[in-house]
Amino acid sequence: MHRRTPLAAGLDTAIVVAFVAIGRRNHDEDEAVSGLISTAAPFLLALAVAWAVWRVWHQPTGVITGARVWATTVVLGMLLRRVLFDDGTATAFVVVATVFLGVLLVGWRAALTVVDARTT
């Protein structure tokens, strides 16, 4: 396991939870923890699958790793949301989720890559 694996797992999870929390708040939905968990569940499950499939713990901060995590989380998260959780996947929601999660899941890794390159 890479030394930055806990950091990456924490950031990725926080990003998914933040995406859901912001979305629920913007739509004036209940702010209860149970609502947050039920809305986040398909994306958190998809994130866990992405980590397992791509073995993220080997290179958790790589930009390519981030792109794989992002794509898997969005696609599988939307499928799970629609099929298992019987929630909507409106086009606007898919676009917002894709952009938000892409910018953050790939973005923090890209920023860290730049910082690491400047410090070595």
ABEGO torsion letter per residue (X at the ends): XBAAAAAAAAAAAAAAAAAAAAAAAAAGBBABAAAAAAAAAAAAAAAAAAAAAAGAAABAABAAAAAAAAAAAAAAAAAAAAAAAGBBBBAAAAAAAAAAAAAAAAAAAAAAAAAAAAAX
